[in-house]
Amino acid sequence: MNLDNKLIFFFSALGAFNSVILSVYFLIFAKPFNKSNYFLGGLLAALSIRVWKSLFFYYNPELSKIYLQIGLSACFFIGPFLYFYVKSKISKSNRFLNYHFLFLLIFVLSVGFIYPYQKNLTLWTNYFYKAINFQWLAYILVSAFLLKNVFRKLFGRKQKLNYDEIWLLSVFFGVLIIWTAYNTASYTSYLVGALSFSFIFYISGLLLFYKRKKEFVVSVKKEKYANVQIRKTEAIQLLEKIESTLINEELFKNPNLTLPLLAKKNNIRPQLLSQLVNNNLNKSFSQFINEYRIEEAKKLLKTKSHLKVETIAEQCGFNSNSTFYTAFKKITHTTPSKYINK
């Protein structure tokens, strides 16, 4: 292997290796634990497997057919994982995504078992390979449709993209460029897809670092007294993210929960969270959190009526009974005892 090939292999493998590390992070360690992180981890894992297959096949054409089948099977999930990730980030209705993924998984395993690559070489190289690439493109187009509002912001001048939107576009365009690279390999090189993956991986990292650094430099005083509401679509996305963290991790039950702590949990600026709650919801932070606590209290009053009200107040995150009674009456317009009687 000459020096040029060694360099190509090194940079291609480096991007794929880092993606494996990132996929493990999003699948296991990333917080909050939600579907979008799992889908992003799956996307990175599928891309990594596809790239590793390309690398090993390029330098070893006699590679076992089982590895080629695994690589193409992983490629089948790149488009769907992109769609699942985008859908989970921008839409509330995600309950059918698990069934969608399960169906695709059963389909791929069944086809692979009935028509193994080793015994159906012509079928895989002439038909399955093309079908997988067309399916990949179809999911890219559907994902682009879901991101139509983000694209409007990207090409418009009046509104700026937020951190999550920058990240979504980075992932989307990265997958699109990799698809383009692999489907133009006959005119360039088979390893262009692998190299483009490494390139997109590092460009996305630099872009996000710059964007995030720029956001944190903004003057706190200017944001604190800004009287401009966050755009509705962006506010909905942020609220979904915050609500997911509050409910899944039951943060509202923490009596010491503060605005900076909740902002850190959601990886957003405290000033942005304050603006969202105060300007967009017209609420104080304590009122915003107390609404979650009172909803939990109402459930406990219905399902565990044997518990004392003081116990329920403590389990829902209130420091004192008086605070609980005041918040309960303000939100429900009645007292806990009257609510139980009703």
C-alpha positions as CSV (number, residue, x, y, z in Angstrom):
1,M,0.0,0.0,0.0
2,N,1.6,3.3,-1.1
3,L,1.6,6.5,0.9
4,D,-1.5,8.0,-0.9
5,N,-3.6,4.9,-0.2
6,K,-2.4,4.9,3.4
7,L,-3.5,8.5,3.9
8,I,-6.9,7.8,2.3
9,F,-7.4,4.8,4.5
10,F,-6.3,6.7,7.6
11,F,-8.7,9.7,7.1
12,S,-11.6,7.5,6.1
13,A,-11.1,5.1,9.0
14,L,-10.6,8.0,11.5
15,G,-14.1,9.4,10.7
16,A,-15.7,6.0,10.9
17,F,-14.0,5.2,14.2
18,N,-15.0,8.5,15.8
19,S,-18.6,7.9,14.6
20,V,-18.6,4.5,16.4
21,I,-17.6,6.3,19.6
22,L,-20.3,8.9,19.1
23,S,-23.0,6.3,18.3
24,V,-22.2,4.5,21.5
25,Y,-22.4,7.9,23.4
26,F,-25.8,8.7,21.9
27,L,-27.2,5.2,22.4
28,I,-26.0,4.7,26.0
29,F,-24.7,7.8,27.7
30,A,-26.3,10.9,26.2
31,K,-28.9,12.7,28.4
32,P,-31.8,13.1,28.4
33,F,-32.6,9.5,27.4
34,N,-35.0,10.0,24.5
35,K,-35.8,8.7,21.1
36,S,-34.0,11.3,19.2
37,N,-30.7,10.4,20.8
38,Y,-31.3,6.7,20.1
39,F,-32.1,7.4,16.5
40,L,-29.1,9.6,16.0
41,G,-26.9,6.9,17.6
42,G,-28.5,4.3,15.2
43,L,-27.8,6.6,12.2
44,L,-24.1,7.0,13.1
45,A,-23.8,3.3,13.7
46,A,-25.3,2.5,10.3
47,L,-23.1,5.0,8.6
48,S,-20.0,3.6,10.3
49,I,-20.8,0.0,9.4
50,R,-21.3,1.1,5.8
51,V,-18.0,3.0,5.7
52,W,-16.1,0.2,7.3
53,K,-17.5,-2.2,4.7
54,S,-16.4,0.1,1.9
55,L,-12.9,0.5,3.3
56,F,-12.3,-3.2,3.8
57,F,-13.8,-4.2,0.4
58,Y,-11.7,-1.6,-1.4
59,Y,-8.4,-2.9,0.0
60,N,-9.5,-6.5,0.0
61,P,-11.9,-7.4,-2.9
62,E,-12.0,-11.0,-1.6
63,L,-13.7,-10.0,1.6
64,S,-16.2,-12.5,2.8
65,K,-19.7,-12.0,1.4
66,I,-21.3,-12.0,4.9
67,Y,-19.5,-8.7,5.6
68,L,-20.8,-7.2,2.4
69,Q,-24.3,-8.3,3.3
70,I,-23.9,-6.7,6.8
71,G,-22.6,-3.5,5.2
72,L,-25.5,-3.2,2.7
73,S,-28.1,-4.1,5.4
74,A,-26.8,-1.3,7.6
75,C,-27.0,1.0,4.5
76,F,-30.7,0.1,4.3
77,F,-31.2,1.8,7.7
78,I,-29.3,5.1,7.1
79,G,-32.3,6.8,5.4
80,P,-34.9,5.6,7.9
81,F,-32.7,6.6,10.9
82,L,-32.3,10.1,9.4
83,Y,-36.1,10.3,9.0
84,F,-36.7,9.0,12.5
85,Y,-34.2,11.4,14.0
86,V,-35.7,14.5,12.2
87,K,-39.2,13.4,13.0
88,S,-38.5,12.9,16.7
89,K,-36.9,16.3,16.9
90,I,-39.5,18.4,15.3
91,S,-42.8,16.6,15.7
92,K,-45.0,15.6,18.7
93,S,-46.5,12.5,17.0
94,N,-43.8,9.9,17.2
95,R,-45.7,6.9,18.6
96,F,-45.5,4.9,15.3
97,L,-41.7,5.2,14.8
98,N,-41.0,2.2,16.9
99,Y,-43.3,0.0,14.8
100,H,-41.9,1.5,11.6
101,F,-38.3,0.5,12.7
102,L,-39.5,-2.9,13.9
103,F,-41.1,-3.6,10.5
104,L,-37.9,-2.5,8.6
105,L,-35.8,-4.7,10.9
106,I,-37.9,-7.8,10.4
107,F,-38.0,-7.1,6.6
108,V,-34.2,-6.8,6.3
109,L,-33.5,-9.9,8.5
110,S,-36.1,-11.9,6.5
111,V,-34.7,-10.9,3.1
112,G,-31.1,-11.6,4.3
113,F,-32.1,-15.0,5.6
114,I,-34.1,-16.0,2.5
115,Y,-31.7,-14.5,0.0
116,P,-28.1,-14.5,1.5
117,Y,-25.6,-12.5,-0.4
118,Q,-23.2,-15.5,-0.9
119,K,-25.8,-17.5,-2.8
120,N,-27.5,-14.6,-4.6
121,L,-24.7,-12.4,-5.8
122,T,-26.4,-11.2,-8.9
123,L,-29.6,-10.3,-7.0
124,W,-27.7,-8.2,-4.4
125,T,-25.4,-6.4,-6.8
126,N,-27.9,-5.7,-9.5
127,Y,-31.2,-5.2,-7.7
128,F,-30.9,-5.0,-3.9
129,Y,-28.0,-2.5,-4.1
130,K,-30.0,-0.1,-6.3
131,A,-33.2,-0.6,-4.3
132,I,-31.3,0.3,-1.1
133,N,-30.0,3.5,-2.6
134,F,-33.4,4.5,-4.0
135,Q,-34.9,3.8,-0.6
136,W,-32.2,5.9,1.1
137,L,-32.9,8.8,-1.2
138,A,-36.7,8.5,-0.6
139,Y,-36.1,8.9,3.1
140,I,-33.8,11.9,2.5
141,L,-36.6,13.6,0.5
142,V,-39.2,12.9,3.2
143,S,-36.8,14.3,5.8
144,A,-36.3,17.4,3.7
145,F,-40.0,18.0,3.6
146,L,-40.1,17.7,7.5
147,L,-37.4,20.4,7.6
148,K,-39.1,22.8,5.3
149,N,-39.6,25.4,8.0
150,V,-35.9,25.2,9.0
151,F,-35.0,25.7,5.3
152,R,-37.1,28.8,5.2
153,K,-35.2,30.2,8.1
154,L,-31.9,29.1,6.5
155,F,-32.5,31.0,3.3
156,G,-34.4,33.9,4.9
157,R,-32.8,36.9,6.6
158,K,-35.3,37.8,9.3
159,Q,-34.8,34.8,11.6
160,K,-31.7,33.1,12.8
161,L,-31.2,29.3,13.2
162,N,-31.0,28.0,16.8
163,Y,-28.5,25.4,18.0
164,D,-30.8,22.4,17.4
165,E,-31.7,23.6,13.9
166,I,-28.0,24.0,13.0
167,W,-27.4,20.4,14.2
168,L,-30.4,19.1,12.3
169,L,-29.2,20.7,9.1
170,S,-25.6,19.4,9.7
171,V,-26.9,15.8,10.0
172,F,-29.3,16.1,7.0
173,F,-26.7,17.6,4.6
174,G,-24.0,15.2,5.9
175,V,-26.2,12.2,5.0
176,L,-27.2,13.8,1.6
177,I,-23.5,14.4,0.7
178,I,-22.6,10.9,1.7
179,W,-25.4,9.5,-0.4
180,T,-24.3,11.6,-3.4
181,A,-20.7,10.5,-3.0
182,Y,-21.6,6.8,-3.0
183,N,-23.9,7.2,-6.0
184,T,-21.3,9.0,-8.0
185,A,-18.5,6.7,-7.1
186,S,-18.4,5.2,-10.6
187,Y,-17.3,8.6,-11.9
188,T,-14.8,9.3,-9.0
189,S,-13.7,6.7,-6.6
190,Y,-15.4,4.1,-4.4
191,L,-13.7,5.6,-1.3
192,V,-15.2,9.1,-1.9
193,G,-18.2,8.1,0.2
194,A,-15.9,7.1,3.1
195,L,-13.8,10.3,2.8
196,S,-16.9,12.5,2.5
197,F,-18.1,10.9,5.8
198,S,-14.9,12.0,7.6
199,F,-15.1,15.4,6.0
200,I,-18.8,16.0,7.0
201,F,-18.1,14.6,10.5
202,Y,-15.4,17.1,11.2
203,I,-17.1,20.1,9.5
204,S,-20.2,19.5,11.5
205,G,-18.2,19.4,14.7
206,L,-16.5,22.7,13.9
207,L,-19.7,24.4,12.8
208,L,-21.5,23.4,16.0
209,F,-18.6,24.5,18.2
210,Y,-18.5,27.9,16.5
211,K,-22.3,28.3,16.7
212,R,-22.5,27.3,20.3
213,K,-19.5,29.5,21.3
214,K,-21.1,32.5,19.5
215,E,-24.4,31.9,21.3
216,F,-22.8,31.9,24.7
217,V,-21.0,35.2,24.1
218,V,-24.3,37.1,23.8
219,S,-24.8,39.7,26.5
220,V,-26.8,38.3,29.4
221,K,-28.2,41.8,30.2
222,K,-29.5,42.3,26.6
223,E,-31.3,39.0,26.6
224,K,-32.7,39.4,30.0
225,Y,-34.6,42.5,29.2
226,A,-35.3,41.6,25.5
227,N,-39.1,41.9,24.9
228,V,-39.1,39.8,21.8
229,Q,-40.9,36.4,21.9
230,I,-39.2,33.3,20.6
231,R,-40.7,32.2,17.3
232,K,-43.7,29.8,17.7
233,T,-42.2,26.8,16.0
234,E,-38.9,27.2,17.9
235,A,-40.8,27.6,21.2
236,I,-42.7,24.5,20.5
237,Q,-39.5,22.5,19.9
238,L,-37.9,23.8,23.0
239,L,-41.0,23.2,25.2
240,E,-41.2,19.6,23.8
241,K,-37.5,19.1,24.7
242,I,-38.0,20.6,28.2
243,E,-41.2,18.7,28.9
244,S,-39.5,15.4,27.9
245,T,-36.7,16.0,30.4
246,L,-39.1,17.1,33.2
247,I,-41.3,14.0,32.8
248,N,-38.9,11.3,31.8
249,E,-36.4,12.3,34.6
250,E,-39.1,13.6,37.0
251,L,-37.1,16.7,37.6
252,F,-40.1,18.6,38.8
253,K,-40.2,16.4,41.9
254,N,-36.8,17.9,42.9
255,P,-37.7,20.6,45.5
256,N,-34.3,22.3,44.7
257,L,-34.9,22.5,41.0
258,T,-33.7,25.8,39.6
259,L,-33.9,27.5,36.2
260,P,-30.1,27.1,35.5
261,L,-30.2,23.4,36.5
262,L,-33.1,22.7,34.1
263,A,-31.4,24.7,31.4
264,K,-28.2,22.7,31.9
265,K,-30.1,19.4,31.7
266,N,-31.5,20.5,28.3
267,N,-28.2,21.9,27.0
268,I,-29.7,25.4,26.5
269,R,-28.8,28.8,27.9
270,P,-30.5,29.9,31.1
271,Q,-31.4,33.2,29.4
272,L,-33.1,31.4,26.6
273,L,-35.1,29.3,29.0
274,S,-36.1,32.4,31.0
275,Q,-37.2,34.2,27.9
276,L,-39.2,31.1,26.8
277,V,-41.1,30.8,30.1
278,N,-41.5,34.6,30.8
279,N,-42.2,36.0,27.4
280,N,-43.7,33.1,25.4
281,L,-45.7,31.4,28.2
282,N,-46.2,34.6,30.3
283,K,-45.4,32.6,33.5
284,S,-42.8,32.7,36.2
285,F,-40.4,29.7,36.4
286,S,-42.0,28.6,39.7
287,Q,-45.4,28.7,38.2
288,F,-44.2,26.7,35.2
289,I,-42.7,24.0,37.4
290,N,-45.6,24.0,39.9
291,E,-48.1,23.1,37.1
292,Y,-46.2,19.8,36.6
293,R,-46.2,19.2,40.3
294,I,-49.9,19.9,40.7
295,E,-50.7,17.5,37.8
296,E,-48.8,14.8,39.6
297,A,-50.5,15.7,42.9
298,K,-53.9,15.4,41.2
299,K,-53.0,11.9,40.0
300,L,-51.9,10.9,43.5
301,L,-55.0,12.3,45.0
302,K,-57.1,10.1,42.7
303,T,-55.1,6.9,42.8
304,K,-53.6,7.0,46.3
305,S,-56.3,8.7,48.4
306,H,-55.0,6.9,51.5
307,L,-51.9,9.1,51.5
308,K,-51.8,12.3,53.6
309,V,-51.9,15.5,51.7
310,E,-48.6,16.4,53.3
311,T,-47.0,13.3,52.0
312,I,-48.3,14.0,48.5
313,A,-47.0,17.5,48.6
314,E,-43.5,16.2,49.5
315,Q,-43.6,13.5,46.8
316,C,-44.5,16.1,44.2
317,G,-41.5,18.4,45.0
318,F,-43.0,21.0,47.4
319,N,-40.9,22.2,50.3
320,S,-43.8,23.0,52.5
321,N,-47.5,22.4,52.9
322,S,-48.4,26.1,52.7
323,T,-46.6,26.4,49.3
324,F,-48.4,23.3,48.1
325,Y,-51.9,24.6,49.2
326,T,-51.2,28.0,47.6
327,A,-50.0,26.5,44.3
328,F,-52.9,23.9,44.2
329,K,-55.6,26.6,44.7
330,K,-54.0,28.9,42.2
331,I,-53.9,26.3,39.5
332,T,-57.1,24.3,40.1
333,H,-59.1,27.1,41.8
334,T,-60.0,24.7,44.6
335,T,-58.3,23.1,47.7
336,P,-56.9,19.5,47.8
337,S,-59.7,18.4,50.2
338,K,-62.5,19.8,48.0
339,Y,-60.8,18.2,45.0
340,I,-60.8,14.8,46.7
341,N,-64.5,15.2,47.6
342,K,-65.4,16.0,44.0
